[in-house]
Each structure stands twice: as structure tokens, then as C-alpha cells.
Amino acid sequence: MARMNPAADTPALARRTLPDAPFLAAARGERPARLPVWFMRQAGRSLPEYRALRTDTSMLQACFDPELTCEITMQPVRRHGVDAAILFSDIVVPLYAAGIGVDIVSGTGPVVASPVRTAGDVANLPALAAAQVSDVTDAVRLLVRELGETPLIGFAGAPFTLASYLIEGGPSRNHERTKALMYSAPDVWHALMAHLAQITATFLEAQIAAGVDAVQLFDSWAGALSERDYRRFVLPHSASVLDRITEVPRFHFGVGTGSLLGAMAEAGADVIGVDWRTPLDVASDRAGGLPVQGNLDPAVLFADFASVEAETRRIAAEARRAPAHVFNLGHGVLPGTDPDMITRTVELVHSL
């Protein structure tokens, strides 16, 4: 990996506008000449160059190494020619930076040392200061210089998804403890969510100050909720995060959230991310006519290219009935995906 000067040694750049970037045009609700495309988890285990870099480095170590973060973020831009980079990070990074005991365990995911399940646990949670994620913002400054005319997306986990990890102690299939706390101790629940909303907003604001061109709020587990419960227990806190983001486009995404798209749009998104289960024209209608992002099933990339092409063309056609479209997967790139298939899909999307 080429060595670069630390971003902290150079002054911050003025915010870029990138008026010709198709990704940002679509985020504004416009129809650029070229359909923009990027992929969630485009930087990561599907790339051999990524695996080579991560041989002796843990996930969290990589997320707090500005030069390594920059290099990993750049890899899919160089290889695939995507229209946007997304900062290499993890949704638990701001929790870890704040001093919450969390680790990312290979083969498992985030694991919390002391789950949060009582009012006292919530009261003892630390806050996050922007200075605690200076390694992340240094990486952003490096990337702004390296990317040139390619936009950079910052991101954070939404309060509900972070709360689920903290309460369950790790990944959960049914979110039993999370829902039990939600229903049985709503005051504790809302206190926890308000605290996590502050952490999330601080993390996003730090990335924006460092130069990201858009942000995405990931609510990975929100699809476990009914719309009624989402509106009561989640929407106000996601809205409090997105209300603080005013300088850049805001993308809002969740998995299995087809029935929640209207409520998620009300939280304040400029673009609604859609998984593969809901057609994009239907999704845009449910979201009040917002631009859409998505929504190729990640598993389709394991099929032959003729099948990938057919699905890609179908999705692009459905999305023409939305105000604007950013092509993406309906979730992240799966680890065993052939990188050449990703590159060919990008070329196909650009040809449309």
C-alpha cells in the first residue's frame, strides 16, 4: 500500500460541490445522463486486494487506521469504476470510539461486553465527542484528496440497530430482549434511543465536517418491527439524527423494510434505499415519491451474466417510474461474489 501524508498535517478542504457527479445529481432528484451505481459493502471480503491488506489487522484496527481505511475505500473505485465510494467503517465504530465495550468477532459480528438492559446501564453510557473519531475524519480528508471527482458517502448505524446490538449483546435473529425492553420499559427504551441518536448524529456530523459528500443511515434490523412499533419506538429518534444533517444528501436504508418505507421517508431522507423484496416503483410510491436506491438481490451476482443482465434491466426499467434512481444492491456484496461480475454489472448499468 502506498504511504500518504497524514491528513492532520494538511488544512481541511473547502466543501466540494461536484456538479457533474451523476450520483449526487440523482440524490438531488435529477436524471443524469448516466445511471449512477455503487454497491453496499463494495469494499471488503469480495476483493482479493482487501483480503491481502487485512491479513494481520482486525476490523476495528483497520477502521481506525486512516491510511488503511483510505486504501480499502479506494479499492472498488479503482477496480469497478463505481460512481461513489463509501467510507470503509462499521456501524459500531462510534460506540467503540466513545468507550463502549464492543468488539467485532470474526464469523459472529459485533459482540458487546456488557449488554445494556436497565435504566442504570443507559445512564452509564458514555457520550461521543468528535475528537474521539479523529482517525475516521483523517481518513475522510485523505479520501477527498484521492477521489477527485468521485463522491464519498459517509455512514452510520441508526439508533434502533445500535440499540439491538447493545441490548442483545450481539447479533440476534428474533430481537427478543430488544422488543421486551421496548414494550416493558418504554422510558428506558426512549432514553437509550435518544442517547444513541446523539452518538450517531455526532459521528455523521464529524464525517460531514471532514468532507463527505452524502451520508447513509443504515437501520439493518428495522425490518423486524411492525409499522406501528416503528412509528412509536424508532421514527422519532431516526428523525432526530437526520434533522441534524443539512449540508449533504441523506440516504436511509433498512433490510426487510418494505412495509416501513413511508415511515422511514418521514424520518427525513432525501433518497430511500430499498432491499430486493419491493419493486422500486412501488417503493417510491410508498415513500411519497422520493428518489430510490437499489435493488438487485446480492445473490443474483452468483448467477450467469445473462441472468444478472435481465434483472439489472428490469430494475432500471421499474426505477424509471421514480423521480430518480441510484443503482445498488438490495443489501451488501456477499463475501464469495466474483469481483469480475461486479465490474461487468457496473459497465452494464452505465450502458443503460
Stockholm file with secondary structure:
# STOCKHOLM 1.0

chainA/1-352         MARMNPAADTPALARRTLPDAPFLAAARGERPARLPVWFMRQAGRSLPEYRALRTDTSMLQACFDPELTCEITMQPVRRHGVDAAILFSDIVVPLYAAGIGVDIVSGTGPVVASPVRTAGDVANLPALAAAQVSDVTDAVRLLVRELGETPLIGFAGAPFTLASYLIEGGPSRNHERTKALMYSAPDVWHALMAHLAQITATFLEAQIAAGVDAVQLFDSWAGALSERDYRRFVLPHSASVLDRITEVPRFHFGVGTGSLLGAMAEAGADVIGVDWRTPLDVASDRAGGLPVQGNLDPAVLFADFASVEAETRRIAAEARRAPAHVFNLGHGVLPGTDPDMITRTVELVHSL
#=GR chainA/1-352 SS CCCCCCGGGSCCCCCCCCTTCHHHHHHTTCCCSSCCBCCTTCSSTTCHHHHHHTTTCCHHHHHTCHHHHHHHHHHHHHHHCCSCEECCCCTTHHHHHHTCCEEEETTTEEEESSCCCSHHHHHTCCCCCGGGGHHHHHHHHHHHHHHTTSCEEEEEECHHHHHHHHHHSSCCSSCHHHHHHHHHCHHHHHHHHHHHHHHHHHHHHHHHHHTCSEEEEEETTGGGSCHHHHHHHTHHHHHHHHTTCCSSCEEEEETTCGGGHHHHHHTTCSEEECCTTSCHHHHHHHTTSCCEEEEECGGGGGSCHHHHHHHHHHHHHHHTTSSCEEEEESSCCCTTCCHHHHHHHHHHHHHC
#=GC SS_cons         CCCCCCGGGSCCCCCCCCTTCHHHHHHTTCCCSSCCBCCTTCSSTTCHHHHHHTTTCCHHHHHTCHHHHHHHHHHHHHHHCCSCEECCCCTTHHHHHHTCCEEEETTTEEEESSCCCSHHHHHTCCCCCGGGGHHHHHHHHHHHHHHTTSCEEEEEECHHHHHHHHHHSSCCSSCHHHHHHHHHCHHHHHHHHHHHHHHHHHHHHHHHHHTCSEEEEEETTGGGSCHHHHHHHTHHHHHHHHTTCCSSCEEEEETTCGGGHHHHHHTTCSEEECCTTSCHHHHHHHTTSCCEEEEECGGGGGSCHHHHHHHHHHHHHHHTTSSCEEEEESSCCCTTCCHHHHHHHHHHHHHC
//
